[in-house]
Amino acid sequence: MELMYSSTRNDKVKFTASQAILKGLADDGGLFVPEHIPALDVSMDALKDMSYQETAYEVMSRFFTDFTEKELKDCINKAYDSKFDTTEIAPLVDADGAYYLELFHGPTIAFKDMALSILPHLLITSARKNHVKNDIVILTATSGDTGKAALAGFADVEGTKIVVFYPKNGVSPIQEKQMVTQKGENTMVVGIHGNFDQAQTGVKKMFNDSALEAELDAAGYQFSSANSINIGRLIPQVAYYVYAYAKLYKNGVIAKDEKINVVVPTGNFGNILAAFYAKNMGLPIAKLICASNENKVLYDFFSTGTYDKNRDFILTSSPSMDILISSNLERLIYRIAGNDAEKNKTMMTELAETGKYAITDDMRAKLEDFYGNYTSEAETASVIKKLYEDTGYIIDTHTAVAAGVYGKYKKDTGDTETKTVIASTASPFKFTRSVMDAIDEKYDAMGDFELVDELSKIGNVKVPQAIEEIRTAPVLHDTVCEVEEMPLVVKKFLGV
Ligand SMILES: *Cc1c(COP(=O)(O)O)cnc(C)c1O
């Protein structure tokens, strides 16, 4: 039986997995969800000996039922290859009584690589399955990190091109260097004279420009986006939770069917939703611990039942979690509303109009698998310092938020026995200065690359390739344009 997908705002229209991946977002603004969460009908004794790629196949084949075995395995093998600097892809590190699941061994040393390395292959396979002959042109506006992860994912993927726009004076020097050194004939990186909002508006305009669409179509191209809410980004993330569980079982850390906790540093709610899907597939997970930084909208949501984004936006040392609208939460709301698209739509309309909504008591009762909390900036820094001093293991600021919240969870609940996996979402080398400052103030006087070498020395870890490249790689992209010129730049790149 084919597993079909529908929008969280209209469950009357059904789509296959490949159609949902190709569309990204539903026409009504909702997110695609599977009709039900499939069971993980493979024994843990079989899973425990599988490679990452084999595990990913077992998980993804249950969701993407209209892909053939060969199609899916091709996507998986092209994604999780030597772009990752460890054959395990997502290794577990035991430190201070918790298991850190390192999701940062991909090309941009952060966890978005786990999804963005496979999305291009799923997208192009979906296009071909649905008889789309055109090449797919990905347009992205970025404030820094997502742009690089998307570029790395799409670089040299046949049948695709990618154009990334960033605010010329609005990203960090390291972020800019990472993007403008991107290899791949099918990639283009453009700085604009404007801010991130203008870049994003410019991209949206191109998506909605039907004259441009016709021109492109005539030349054999069509636009698509690598949007963070694409179901093709969410499902691959379920795999690493299954993989982590299976490895703990294999290593004798947990007994058969023993429940574990999972802690996730959360922003858009994608990563923790993947863990929730894993639990619903049957993976023995006890609590899903949702960790926020000072932008604690989700903590407030879990403790009051009201989601309220009307508050100041706080810049923290864990910028990828500085988010006030967690878009993937909509998939959870839909589910705890009893897969009720109308009810969900009412709440999302309220969110759009007033910036907040409240869930019912019934819905709240279905959130008992979740525990939410947050850490302050000072707490985050002291977690990094303490873990380093106690164990020698160095974690990044996002992971430290999760570790700090795990500490609070243990104090609050007294649950110190359940084995716990902490999603480690970025390499400490991605946020070197914040990490080193947390360990010792004296590091503040050092230059950026000096700090990188010092981190490598005190943490006894090799400098990742992604950082080495920034030092030496030649600049390959130097296009800068006005906001109005964005469509022209795209057409010129495509030769239209
Ligand atoms: C994107 C990101 C997160 C947040 O993940 P969500 O799926 O958006 O909740 C956490 N840490 C890092 C390093 C990230 O890049």
The ligand as an SDF file (V2000), in Angstrom:
LIG
                    3D

 15 15  0  0  0  0  0  0  0  0999 V2000
   19.1410   24.4640   12.5160 C   0  0  0  0  0  0  0  0  0  0  0  0
   19.9060   24.1930   13.7610 C   0  0  0  0  0  0  0  0  0  0  0  0
   19.2660   23.8550   14.9750 C   0  0  0  0  0  0  0  0  0  0  0  0
   17.7620   23.8270   15.1170 C   0  0  0  0  0  0  0  0  0  0  0  0
   17.2000   22.7280   14.4660 O   0  0  0  0  0  0  0  0  0  0  0  0
   15.6420   22.7250   14.1130 P   0  0  0  0  0  0  0  0  0  0  0  0
   15.4110   21.5160   13.3160 O   0  0  0  0  0  0  0  0  0  0  0  0
   15.4130   24.0020   13.3340 O   0  0  0  0  0  0  0  0  0  0  0  0
   14.9160   22.7410   15.4110 O   0  0  0  0  0  0  0  0  0  0  0  0
   20.0560   23.5650   16.0790 C   0  0  0  0  0  0  0  0  0  0  0  0
   21.4030   23.6430   16.0150 N   0  0  0  0  0  0  0  0  0  0  0  0
   22.0510   23.9640   14.8770 C   0  0  0  0  0  0  0  0  0  0  0  0
   23.5330   24.0300   14.8790 C   0  0  0  0  0  0  0  0  0  0  0  0
   21.3300   24.2410   13.7090 C   0  0  0  0  0  0  0  0  0  0  0  0
   21.9920   24.5630   12.5900 O   0  0  0  0  0  0  0  0  0  0  0  0
  1  2  1  0
  2  3  1  0
  2 14  2  0
  3  4  1  0
  3 10  2  0
  4  5  1  0
  5  6  1  0
  6  7  2  0
  6  8  1  0
  6  9  1  0
 10 11  1  0
 11 12  2  0
 12 13  1  0
 12 14  1  0
 14 15  1  0
M  END
$$$$
